Amino acid sequence: MRVGHEGTGPGAITPDGCAVDLYSRLTAGREPDVIAAAVPAGASLLELGCGAGRVTHPLIERGFVVTAVDESPEMLERIRGARTVLSPIETLELDETFDVVMLASYLVHFAEHRLRDALLRACRRHVADDGCVLIQREGLDWHRAVPWERYDEAAGCQVRMVACEPVGDGVDALRAEYIFPDVTWKQTFHSRELTKEAFEGYLDQAGLAVDAYLTDDGTWVRAVPK
C-alpha cells in the first residue's frame, strides 16, 4: 500500500486504497462529456490511472483511441476495447506520444511532492508537442467542507466523506465511505490541498502551462507543453 492509503471491503484493493469491485460499479458522470468537448474528435488518448474503465469505456464509445495505464492488474482486467499497460504512472516510459494525456481522479493531489512531480513529468514526456494534458483537480475548499454526503443515483450508492484530518506539512487524511444496499467499501487516502497558484507552479516546473479551466468549479484543466 502507498503510505497513508488504505481500503476495506470485498475484493482486491489497489496500492492507493481503491476497491476494484467498487470502481467497477461507479459511473462516469459528466467527465466523458467534459473531456470530449476539450479535445479533437478521434484523438489518441493516454489515460493515466484508468482504474476499472469508469471513464475509459465511455471515451471509447465516443471514438477515442485509448491507451489505458494502471498499476493494478485487477483493474486492467476490467478494461475492454483499449490497449492496456501495467505500470505505475510515475515510472511509465512509452516510446511514443499522444494527442491527449489524461490525469484524472485528483492524482495531482498526492501527498508526496516527489510523486506529484513525477506524475506531471510523465504527462509531459508522453504528450505530443501540439497536444494537451487534461488534469482533474480538487475544487477549492473541498477539504474544509467535510463531512458531506451525496447519493449517486446512477450507481445506486450513498457516497460519504466522513473525515478530513491534518497529518502535517499541508497534507490531510480523508476517509470516504461508499454504501450500497448489499455492501460497503471504505477508503482512506492522503491528499495535499493545492491553491491555483501552487498548482500552476508545479505545472510550470514540469514543462506545462494552463491553457484553459474547463469547468466552472475549476476542477478540470487543459494544459499544453511549454
C-alpha positions as CSV (number, residue, x, y, z in Angstrom):
1,M,0.0,0.0,0.0
2,R,1.1,3.6,-0.6
3,V,1.8,5.5,2.6
4,G,-1.4,6.9,4.1
5,H,-3.7,4.9,1.8
6,E,-6.0,2.1,2.9
7,G,-9.1,0.4,1.7
8,T,-11.6,-2.1,3.2
9,G,-14.4,-4.1,1.7
10,P,-14.8,-7.2,-0.6
11,G,-12.4,-7.9,-3.4
12,A,-9.0,-6.7,-4.5
13,I,-7.7,-3.4,-3.1
14,T,-5.1,-1.4,-5.1
15,P,-2.0,0.2,-3.6
16,D,-3.8,3.6,-3.2
17,G,-6.7,2.0,-1.4
18,C,-9.2,1.7,-4.2
19,A,-11.5,-1.3,-4.3
20,V,-11.6,-2.9,-7.7
21,D,-15.2,-4.1,-7.4
22,L,-16.3,-0.7,-6.2
23,Y,-14.9,1.2,-9.1
24,S,-16.5,-1.4,-11.4
25,R,-19.8,-0.2,-10.1
26,L,-19.3,3.6,-10.1
27,T,-20.3,5.5,-13.2
28,A,-18.5,8.2,-15.1
29,G,-21.0,11.1,-14.7
30,R,-20.2,14.2,-16.7
31,E,-16.5,13.5,-17.1
32,P,-16.5,12.0,-20.6
33,D,-18.5,15.0,-21.9
34,V,-16.0,17.4,-20.4
35,I,-13.1,15.5,-22.0
36,A,-14.8,15.1,-25.4
37,A,-15.6,18.8,-25.6
38,A,-12.0,19.8,-24.8
39,V,-10.0,17.7,-27.4
40,P,-10.2,16.8,-31.1
41,A,-12.6,14.1,-32.1
42,G,-10.9,10.7,-32.5
43,A,-7.7,11.8,-30.8
44,S,-5.2,9.3,-29.4
45,L,-5.6,9.4,-25.6
46,L,-3.3,8.1,-22.9
47,E,-5.3,7.6,-19.7
48,L,-3.1,7.6,-16.7
49,G,-4.7,5.7,-13.8
50,C,-7.6,4.2,-15.7
51,G,-8.9,2.1,-12.9
52,A,-11.7,-0.3,-13.9
53,G,-12.6,1.7,-17.0
54,R,-15.3,4.0,-15.5
55,V,-14.2,6.8,-17.9
56,T,-12.3,4.6,-20.4
57,H,-15.3,2.9,-21.8
58,P,-17.4,6.0,-22.5
59,L,-14.4,7.6,-24.2
60,I,-14.0,4.5,-26.4
61,E,-17.7,4.7,-27.3
62,R,-17.1,8.3,-28.4
63,G,-14.5,7.2,-30.9
64,F,-11.2,7.9,-29.0
65,V,-8.3,5.6,-29.3
66,V,-7.4,4.9,-25.7
67,T,-4.2,3.5,-24.1
68,A,-5.1,2.7,-20.5
69,V,-2.4,2.7,-17.8
70,D,-2.8,1.4,-14.3
71,E,-0.6,-0.2,-11.6
72,S,-3.3,-2.7,-10.7
73,P,-3.6,-5.9,-12.8
74,E,-7.0,-6.5,-11.3
75,M,-8.2,-3.1,-12.5
76,L,-6.8,-3.6,-16.0
77,E,-8.7,-7.0,-16.2
78,R,-11.9,-4.9,-16.3
79,I,-10.9,-2.8,-19.3
80,R,-12.4,-3.6,-22.7
81,G,-11.7,-2.1,-26.1
82,A,-8.4,-0.3,-25.2
83,R,-4.8,-1.2,-25.2
84,T,-3.7,-1.7,-21.6
85,V,-0.3,-1.0,-19.9
86,L,0.5,-2.3,-16.4
87,S,2.8,0.3,-14.8
88,P,2.9,2.9,-12.1
89,I,2.4,6.2,-13.7
90,E,5.5,7.8,-12.3
91,T,7.8,5.3,-13.9
92,L,5.9,4.9,-17.2
93,E,8.3,5.1,-20.3
94,L,6.4,4.5,-23.5
95,D,8.4,5.2,-26.7
96,E,5.6,7.3,-28.1
97,T,3.5,10.4,-27.6
98,F,-0.2,11.1,-27.7
99,D,-2.6,13.8,-28.8
100,V,-4.1,13.8,-25.3
101,V,-2.7,12.7,-21.9
102,M,-5.3,12.5,-19.1
103,L,-4.5,12.5,-15.4
104,A,-7.9,12.2,-13.6
105,S,-9.1,11.1,-10.2
106,Y,-7.3,14.0,-8.4
107,L,-4.0,12.3,-8.6
108,V,-2.2,15.6,-8.8
109,H,-3.0,16.0,-5.1
110,F,-0.8,13.1,-4.0
111,A,0.8,14.0,-0.7
112,E,4.4,13.4,-1.7
113,H,6.0,16.2,-3.7
114,R,8.3,13.7,-5.4
115,L,5.4,11.6,-6.6
116,R,3.3,14.5,-7.8
117,D,6.2,16.0,-9.7
118,A,6.9,12.5,-11.3
119,L,3.2,12.2,-12.4
120,L,3.4,15.6,-14.1
121,R,6.7,14.8,-15.8
122,A,5.1,11.5,-17.1
123,C,2.3,13.6,-18.6
124,R,4.8,15.9,-20.3
125,R,7.0,13.2,-21.8
126,H,4.1,11.4,-23.3
127,V,2.1,14.3,-24.8
128,A,2.8,15.5,-28.4
129,D,4.2,19.0,-28.7
130,D,1.0,20.1,-30.3
131,G,-1.2,18.0,-27.9
132,C,-2.7,18.7,-24.5
133,V,-2.9,17.3,-21.0
134,L,-6.2,17.1,-19.1
135,I,-5.9,17.2,-15.4
136,Q,-8.7,16.7,-12.8
137,R,-8.0,18.7,-9.6
138,E,-9.9,19.1,-6.3
139,G,-12.2,22.1,-6.0
140,L,-11.3,25.0,-3.8
141,D,-12.1,24.4,-0.1
142,W,-13.1,20.8,-0.7
143,H,-11.1,19.8,2.4
144,R,-12.9,22.3,4.5
145,A,-16.4,21.2,3.5
146,V,-16.1,17.8,5.3
147,P,-18.3,16.0,6.3
148,W,-20.6,15.7,3.3
149,E,-22.6,13.1,1.5
150,R,-24.5,12.6,-1.7
151,Y,-26.5,9.9,-3.4
152,D,-25.1,8.5,-6.6
153,E,-28.3,7.6,-8.3
154,A,-26.7,6.0,-11.4
155,A,-24.5,3.7,-9.2
156,G,-27.2,3.3,-6.5
157,C,-24.9,4.1,-3.6
158,Q,-24.5,6.7,-0.9
159,V,-21.1,8.5,-1.0
160,R,-19.9,10.0,2.2
161,M,-16.7,11.9,3.0
162,V,-16.7,11.4,6.7
163,A,-13.5,13.0,8.0
164,C,-10.6,15.2,7.0
165,E,-7.7,15.3,9.5
166,P,-4.4,17.2,9.1
167,V,-1.3,15.0,9.3
168,G,1.3,17.7,8.8
169,D,3.1,19.5,6.0
170,G,-0.2,20.6,4.4
171,V,-1.4,17.1,3.9
172,D,-4.8,15.8,5.1
173,A,-6.0,12.2,5.7
174,L,-9.5,11.9,4.2
175,R,-11.9,9.0,4.9
176,A,-14.6,8.1,2.4
177,E,-17.5,5.5,2.5
178,Y,-19.4,4.0,-0.4
179,I,-22.6,2.4,0.9
180,F,-24.6,0.1,-1.4
181,P,-27.7,-1.9,-0.3
182,D,-25.6,-5.1,-0.3
183,V,-22.1,-3.9,0.6
184,T,-20.0,-1.0,2.0
185,W,-16.5,0.0,0.9
186,K,-14.3,2.4,2.9
187,Q,-11.2,4.2,1.8
188,T,-8.6,6.4,3.5
189,F,-6.2,8.5,1.4
190,H,-3.7,11.3,1.9
191,S,-4.3,14.5,-0.2
192,R,-2.4,17.8,-0.4
193,E,-4.6,20.8,-0.9
194,L,-3.3,23.0,-3.8
195,T,-4.0,26.6,-4.4
196,K,-4.4,27.7,-8.0
197,E,-1.0,29.4,-7.8
198,A,0.7,26.3,-6.4
199,F,-0.9,24.0,-9.0
200,E,0.1,26.2,-11.9
201,G,3.6,26.5,-10.4
202,Y,4.0,22.7,-10.3
203,L,2.8,22.5,-13.9
204,D,5.4,25.1,-14.9
205,Q,8.2,23.0,-13.3
206,A,7.1,20.0,-15.4
207,G,7.1,22.0,-18.6
208,L,3.4,22.6,-18.9
209,A,1.2,25.6,-18.8
210,V,-2.6,26.1,-18.2
211,D,-4.4,26.6,-21.5
212,A,-8.0,26.7,-20.0
213,Y,-10.0,25.9,-17.0
214,L,-12.7,23.7,-18.5
215,T,-15.4,23.7,-15.8
216,D,-16.9,26.5,-13.7
217,D,-15.5,25.0,-10.5
218,G,-12.0,24.8,-11.9
219,T,-11.7,21.0,-11.4
220,W,-10.9,20.1,-15.0
221,V,-7.9,21.8,-16.6
222,R,-6.4,21.7,-20.0
223,A,-2.6,22.2,-20.1
224,V,-0.2,22.4,-23.0
225,P,3.5,21.9,-23.4
226,K,5.7,25.0,-23.0
